[in-house]
Amino acid sequence: MYTDEDLNNAVDKGIFTASSVDEFRRDQHLAKQPENQSTTKVASVDEENIRLIGGFNDIFIVIACALLLFSSLWAVKSVDLRLALATFAALSWALAEFFVLKRKMAFPAIMLLLAFIGGVFQLSMTVFASLGEQAIVAATGISALAAYCHWRRFNVPITIAAGTAAVIGFIISSFVSAFATPEMLNVLTDWALVVILVCGILTFVFAMYWDSSDLQRVTNRTDTAFWLHLLSAPLIIHPVFLMVGILNGDESIGSIAVIVALYILMSFISLIIDRRAFMVSSLVYVLYALSSLMSMYGDVGTNFAMTGVAIGAALLLLSALWHPVRGKIVVLLPSAIKQLVPDAK
């Protein structure tokens, strides 16, 4: 019997390809499902499992890595800031060589990836500080390349989402930098919001590409899709939030109704694709919107609490009825869409 670590080592040595190992894992997963218990298989898929923490040892390693990284940053910072940031990023990569590549630890992999990308971004901002507004363009571009290199080396699922975020940052900063002229200042913000919204929709499509390639959700592809869905939802709802003027103090029943309607639509999509992350990651916006609506008619603190109670109760009810409700929705979908989402019973 081969373990996941044995299979990963075989891929690293070039004995098997990553795609063939994923296919093997998928076949093994299906083979273990009793033919007369298809409901069990669907329930397993519907749990939306992701590899996050393998045990308390993961937390222990993360704490130790954080102490080492930030202590080294603080110690070298007194000599030179750029050297300190370079040391921070290099140590993050070096620690990943052991805890990610050799030990296959999930939580440290996420922490070290974020530390590496963050270190590269801050180092790039410091190095290119003389470029002014162009510094963030260079920093996001370099961060995207760093994320690609990290993915090729360590294959950590969250890396794709981090790299996508860096690419989006590069696109938006390049757009703003290119059109930041006195003549365009009045419309630049509105167009930037449109760019963010389009990037959010494209991120969702990208997440569905990963999701549809592993409908049984037994490989790392499903974790990659999870993080992309977690990223896409705020990118979609945040620009709409700004467009209707809620963050500018222009709350109205109409604008808040737009936000609530959008969230209901996103919840409906979450049911179809069987991804709670897509719905939950934009929840804070709906809480704010409903709280703003209720604050027009009374105490802000009390209304926020009432909003939390209402939303929490609704989410618990949806969680309890998730499988039957999803089953009724999926059966009505066109076959072309059914092929892209997990089965439902």
N, C-alpha and C positions, 0 to 999 in steps of 0.2 A: 504494500500500500504506500503510495507516494503522497507526501504532504505538499501543501502549497509552497513551502520554502524550497523543497526539492525541485518543483516545477519551475519556480522563479530562477533558481540557480541554473537549471538547464537552459532557460531562455538567455540568461546572462552569458553562458558559455557558447551560445550559438548552436546548441544541440537541437532545440526546437525553436520555432518562431512564436512570437507573442500571440498571433492570431490563431495558430493551431492549438496552443495551450488554452486560450479562451474557449475555443470550440470544444475541446476535451472536457473542460469544466462544465460547460453548458450541457453536454451530452450526459455527463455523470449525474448532474442535478436532475435531469429529466428521467434518467434510468431509476433513480431512487424513489420516484413518485409512483405510488400504487395506481394501476390503471383505473380502478373503481373509486378513486378518491381525488378526482380532479378539483373538488372544492378546496382540499387541503393545499394543493399547489397554488391555486389562485390566491388563497388567504396569505400564503407565504410571500407571494409577489406584492400583495396589497399592503404588507407591513412596512414597505419602503425602508428596508434595512440599509444602513450605510456603515462602513467601517470607520469608527471614530475613536473609541477607546477600547483597547484590549484588556485593560486591567489597571489597578492602581499603580503598577510599575510604570505605565505610560505617563501618568501624572507626575510621578517622582522624577522621571527622566526629563520631562518638560521643565519642572522647577529647577533642576540642576543645570540644564542647558541655558535657561533664562538667566540664572545667576552668573554663569560663566560669560555669556555674551555681553550682558549689560555692565558687568564689572570690568571686563576688558575694554569696553567702549569708554567707560568713565576714566579708566587708568591711562589709556593712550590719548584721550581727548586733551589732556594737559600738554601733550607734546605737539600734536597736530590733529586738527579735526578730520581732515581728509584721510589721514593714516588710520585714525580711529574707526571711521566708517568702513574703510577697506578691510580692516581687521575684523570688524563685526560681520561683514558679508562673507569673508573668507572662512571664518570660524563656523558660520552657519552651514556653508557647503561642506566643510571638513567633518563636522558632526553628523551631517546627513549621510556621508559615505559609510559610517558605521551603523547608526541607528535606523536608517532608512534602507540603504542598499543591502546591508548584511542582516540586520535584526528584523526588518520589515515591520517596524512599529508605526501605527497609524497616527496617533496623536502627536508624537514628536515630529513626524513627517510634515504635518500641517503647520506646526509651530515653526519649524526650521525653514520651511518654504516661505512663509510670510516674513520671517526675519531676514532671509536672503534677499527677497524682492524689495522689502522695505529698506534694507541697507544699501542696495544698489541704487534705488531711487534717491535716497538722501545724499549718497555720495555723488551722483550725477548732478543733483541740484547745486551742491557745493562747488563742484568742479566748473560747472557752466554758469555760475552765478553772474558772471560779467556779461552774459548775453541778455540779461533782463528778462522780459516776458518770454523770450525764446528758450529759456532754461528749462521750463516745464515740458516743452515739446521734445527737447533732447532727452530729458530724464525719463519721460514716459516711453519714448522709443527704445531707449537702452533697457528699460525695465522689461519691456515686451520681449526683447531679444534674450535677456537673462532668464525669463520664464521659459522660453523655448529651450534653451540649453539645459535648464533644470529638468524639464519634462523628458528630454531625450536621455538624460542620465538616470533619473530616479523614478520617473513614471508615477508621480504622486497625483491622484485624481484632481485635487483642488488647484493644481498648477494651471490647468486649462482655463479655469475661471479667473485666476489671478492674471494670467497672460491676456485674456480677453479684456479684463478691466484696464490693463495697461494700454492695450491697443485702442480701446474706447477713449481713454484719457489722451492718447496721442492724437486721435482724430479730432476730438473736441478742442484741444489746445491749439492744434494746427489751424482749425477753422476760425477760432477766435483771433488768433494771431494774424491770419491772412486778411481778415475783414475788419480788424480793429482800427477803422479810420473815422475821422469826425463825421463824415457823411453817413456812415453805417451804424453809428452808435445807437440810434433810436430803434433800429430793427434788429440789431445784433443779438440781443438777449432772446427775443422771440425765436429767431432762427436757430440759435444755439439749443433752445429747448426742443425744437423739432428734431435736430440732429441727435440729441440724447434719446428722444422717444424712438426714433428709427433704430438707433443702436440697441435699445432695449428689445425691440421686436426681433431684430436680427439675432440677438443673443438667445432669445427664446427659441428661434428656429434652429440655431446651432445646438441648443440643449436637446431639442427633439431629434436631431440627427444622431446624437449619442444614445438617447433613450430608445429610439426605434431599432438600433443595432443590437440591443440586448433586452428583449421583451420579458425574458424570464428573470432578469435582474440578478445574475449570479456572478458577473465579472466586474472588473474595475470600471467598465464603461458606465454602469449605472451610478456609481459614485461621482464620476465626472459630470454626468447629466444633472445630478442633484445640486452640485455647487453652481452650475450654470443657471439652473432654474432659480436658485437662491439669489443670484446676481441680477437676473433679468427683470424680476418683478418690481423692485424699486426703480430701475431705469425706465420702466414703462409708466408707473404711477406718479413718480416724482415730478416730471415735467408737466403732466396734466394738473397736478396739484398747484404748480406755480402759474400755469396758464389761466386757471380760473380765479387766481388772486387770493387764495386762502392764506398763504404765508405773508401776504402784504396787508393783512387786516381787512380785506374786502370780502369777508364771509357773507354769504347770503344763502337762503334756502335752496336756490337754484344751483349755485356752485357746489354746495355740499351734496346735493342730490346727484350731481354728475360723478363725484368721487365715490359715493355709495354704489351707484349703478355700475361704475367701472369695477369696483371690488366684487360685486355680485357676479359680474361677467368673468373676472379672474378666478373666482371660486368655482364657477361652472366649468371653466377650462381645467382647473385643478382636479376636479372629479373625473373629467374625461381622460386626462393623461395620467391620473393616479399619482399626483405629486402634491402632497400637502405643503411642501416647502415653498412652492410658487405662490400659494395663498398666504402663508404665515409671514413671509418676508416683507409683505406690504401691509401687514396688519396695523402697524403703528400709525400709518397715514389715516386709516379709517377711524381709529380711536381719536386722533386729533380732530378729524373732520366732525365726527358726531359730538365730541366734547364742545367744539366751537359752536355747533348748532344749539346745543342745550344751554350753553353759557349765555345765549341771548335772552334766556328766559329765567335766569336764576343764578345761584352761587356756582362759581366755576369748579371748586373742589368737589362739591356734592355731585355736580353733573358729570364730572370725569369719573367719579366712582360708579355712578349709575350706568354710565357708558360701558365701563369695564365689566360690570355685572351682566349687562345685556349681551355684549359681544362674547364674553366667556361662556355664558349659557348657550348661546347659539352655536359656538364652536364645539362644545361638548355634545350637543344634540347631533350636530353634523358628524362628529366622530363616531357616535353610537350607530348612526344610520348610514355610515359611509358606504359599506358594501352593497346593501340593497338599493340605495339611491343610485350608486354608480352603475349597478347592473341594469337598472331601468333606462338609464341614459345611454349607455354604450350600445345596447341592443338596437337603438333607433338610429345609430350613426351609419353613414355610408360605408361601404366595404373598404373604400380607399383609405378612410381614416381609421377604421378598425385595425387595419394592418400595421398601423404606427403606434398603437397603444396596447398595453397588456389586456389579456382577456378578463372578463368579469362574469361572475355567476350570480 
